Amino acid sequence: MRENIIITGFMGTGKSIVAEELARKLRMEFIDMDQIIEERQGLTISDIFARYGENYFREQENKLVKELSRKENMVIATGGGT
């Protein structure tokens, strides 16, 4: 079993770039939370905020965090507002 590594930080600081490279070097799965939410919603983060509001977006983040917490061997890049 290999625990997850979670990369957090402010928007635009390179979380996804660092997480992706770390995952590659450690041979772990790379997860970009914003990308998953965008794919599942069929909208950009900006469009989700505009259409449904921040509370809805945060609910989607929380659901994804719960889902990912049951998995292992991942490097996870959180969103800039997480």
Buried (B, 14 or more C-beta within 10 A) or exposed (E): EEEBBBBEEEEEEEBBEBBBEBBEEEEBBBBBBBBBBBEEBEBEBEEBBEEBEEEEBEEBBEEBBEEBEEEEBBBBBBBBEB
